[in-house]
C-alpha cells in the first residue's frame, strides 16, 4: 500500500494562483467550478492576486462571445 499524495493547494486562493499559472491560463467559469465560488468572489480573488504583486494578463476569448482567459505572467519579486 502506498501513501500517494495529491498536490492539492492549501487554500482556494492558492488554487486560483495555480490555475492562472498554467500556460493555458483559466477563464472565470473554470475558476468558479474549481473553487465553488460565485462570480463576484472569483473576481475579488483576481483582485487579491493582483494586489499581491502578481501580473495577470487578460487574453481574448478562444471563441467569439466566449469568456476571456486570465493568466499570471509575472510574480512578485522576492527580497
Phi and psi in degrees as GROMACS dihedral restraints (atoms count N, CA, C in turn):
[ dihedral_restraints ]
;  ai    aj    ak    al  type     phi  dphi    fc
    3     4     5     6     1  -108.3    20    10
    4     5     6     7     1   150.7    20    10
    6     7     8     9     1  -100.1    20    10
    7     8     9    10     1    75.9    20    10
    9    10    11    12     1   -77.7    20    10
   10    11    12    13     1   126.3    20    10
   12    13    14    15     1  -106.8    20    10
   13    14    15    16     1   138.7    20    10
   15    16    17    18     1   -90.8    20    10
   16    17    18    19     1   149.1    20    10
   18    19    20    21     1   -86.6    20    10
   19    20    21    22     1    72.2    20    10
   21    22    23    24     1   -84.7    20    10
   22    23    24    25     1   128.8    20    10
   24    25    26    27     1   -59.9    20    10
   25    26    27    28     1   149.9    20    10
   27    28    29    30     1   -68.3    20    10
   28    29    30    31     1   -31.9    20    10
   30    31    32    33     1  -133.6    20    10
   31    32    33    34     1   165.4    20    10
   33    34    35    36     1   -68.4    20    10
   34    35    36    37     1   -31.9    20    10
   36    37    38    39     1   -65.2    20    10
   37    38    39    40     1   -38.7    20    10
   39    40    41    42     1   -64.7    20    10
   40    41    42    43     1   -36.4    20    10
   42    43    44    45     1   -63.4    20    10
   43    44    45    46     1   -43.0    20    10
   45    46    47    48     1   -59.8    20    10
   46    47    48    49     1   -46.5    20    10
   48    49    50    51     1   -61.1    20    10
   49    50    51    52     1   -40.5    20    10
   51    52    53    54     1   -63.4    20    10
   52    53    54    55     1   -44.7    20    10
   54    55    56    57     1   -66.1    20    10
   55    56    57    58     1   -39.4    20    10
   57    58    59    60     1   -71.5    20    10
   58    59    60    61     1   -22.0    20    10
   60    61    62    63     1   -80.5    20    10
   61    62    63    64     1   -13.1    20    10
   63    64    65    66     1   -64.7    20    10
   64    65    66    67     1   153.6    20    10
   66    67    68    69     1   -58.4    20    10
   67    68    69    70     1   -37.6    20    10
   69    70    71    72     1   -79.4    20    10
   70    71    72    73     1   -14.3    20    10
   72    73    74    75     1    70.2    20    10
   73    74    75    76     1  -156.5    20    10
   75    76    77    78     1  -155.0    20    10
   76    77    78    79     1   148.8    20    10
   78    79    80    81     1   -99.5    20    10
   79    80    81    82     1   168.6    20    10
   81    82    83    84     1   -59.6    20    10
   82    83    84    85     1   -44.2    20    10
   84    85    86    87     1   -59.7    20    10
   85    86    87    88     1   -36.0    20    10
   87    88    89    90     1   -67.0    20    10
   88    89    90    91     1   -40.0    20    10
   90    91    92    93     1   -67.6    20    10
   91    92    93    94     1   -37.7    20    10
   93    94    95    96     1   -62.2    20    10
   94    95    96    97     1   -45.1    20    10
   96    97    98    99     1   -65.3    20    10
   97    98    99   100     1   -43.8    20    10
   99   100   101   102     1   -65.7    20    10
  100   101   102   103     1   -36.7    20    10
  102   103   104   105     1   -97.2    20    10
  103   104   105   106     1   -22.5    20    10
  105   106   107   108     1    79.3    20    10
  106   107   108   109     1    13.3    20    10
  108   109   110   111     1   -89.4    20    10
  109   110   111   112     1   159.9    20    10
  111   112   113   114     1   -80.6    20    10
  112   113   114   115     1   161.3    20    10
  114   115   116   117     1   -53.9    20    10
  115   116   117   118     1   -41.5    20    10
  117   118   119   120     1   -66.5    20    10
  118   119   120   121     1   -29.6    20    10
  120   121   122   123     1   -72.7    20    10
  121   122   123   124     1   -37.1    20    10
  123   124   125   126     1   -65.8    20    10
  124   125   126   127     1   -42.9    20    10
  126   127   128   129     1   -62.7    20    10
  127   128   129   130     1   -38.8    20    10
  129   130   131   132     1   -64.5    20    10
  130   131   132   133     1   -38.5    20    10
  132   133   134   135     1   -64.0    20    10
  133   134   135   136     1   -39.4    20    10
  135   136   137   138     1   -61.3    20    10
  136   137   138   139     1   -41.3    20    10
  138   139   140   141     1   -63.0    20    10
  139   140   141   142     1   -40.1    20    10
  141   142   143   144     1   -65.1    20    10
  142   143   144   145     1   -38.7    20    10
  144   145   146   147     1   -65.1    20    10
  145   146   147   148     1   -42.0    20    10
  147   148   149   150     1   -62.9    20    10
  148   149   150   151     1   -40.4    20    10
  150   151   152   153     1   -64.5    20    10
  151   152   153   154     1   -26.6    20    10
  153   154   155   156     1   -82.3    20    10
  154   155   156   157     1    16.1    20    10
  156   157   158   159     1    72.3    20    10
  157   158   159   160     1    23.0    20    10
  159   160   161   162     1   -86.6    20    10
  160   161   162   163     1   145.5    20    10
  162   163   164   165     1   -97.7    20    10
  163   164   165   166     1   122.9    20    10
  165   166   167   168     1  -115.6    20    10
  166   167   168   169     1   124.4    20    10
  168   169   170   171     1   -96.1    20    10
  169   170   171   172     1   141.7    20    10
  171   172   173   174     1  -102.9    20    10
  172   173   174   175     1   114.8    20    10
  174   175   176   177     1   -98.5    20    10
  175   176   177   178     1   154.4    20    10
  177   178   179   180     1   -65.2    20    10
  178   179   180   181     1   155.8    20    10
  180   181   182   183     1   -61.6    20    10
  181   182   183   184     1   151.3    20    10
  183   184   185   186     1   -70.2    20    10
  184   185   186   187     1   -32.4    20    10
  186   187   188   189     1  -122.3    20    10
  187   188   189   190     1   154.2    20    10
  189   190   191   192     1   -62.5    20    10
  190   191   192   193     1   123.1    20    10
  192   193   194   195     1    85.6    20    10
  193   194   195   196     1    -0.1    20    10
  195   196   197   198     1   -82.8    20    10
  196   197   198   199     1   176.9    20    10
  198   199   200   201     1   -75.4    20    10
  199   200   201   202     1   148.3    20    10
  201   202   203   204     1   -69.8    20    10
  202   203   204   205     1   154.6    20    10
  204   205   206   207     1  -104.5    20    10
  205   206   207   208     1   136.0    20    10
  207   208   209   210     1  -114.7    20    10
  208   209   210   211     1   140.8    20    10
  210   211   212   213     1  -147.8    20    10
  211   212   213   214     1   136.8    20    10
  213   214   215   216     1   -76.3    20    10
  214   215   216   217     1   124.8    20    10
  216   217   218   219     1  -116.5    20    10
  217   218   219   220     1    -5.7    20    10
  219   220   221   222     1  -154.2    20    10
  220   221   222   223     1   139.3    20    10
  222   223   224   225     1  -112.4    20    10
  223   224   225   226     1   161.5    20    10
  225   226   227   228     1   -63.9    20    10
  226   227   228   229     1   147.9    20    10
  228   229   230   231     1   -72.4    20    10
  229   230   231   232     1   135.2    20    10
  231   232   233   234     1   -96.3    20    10
  232   233   234   235     1   126.9    20    10
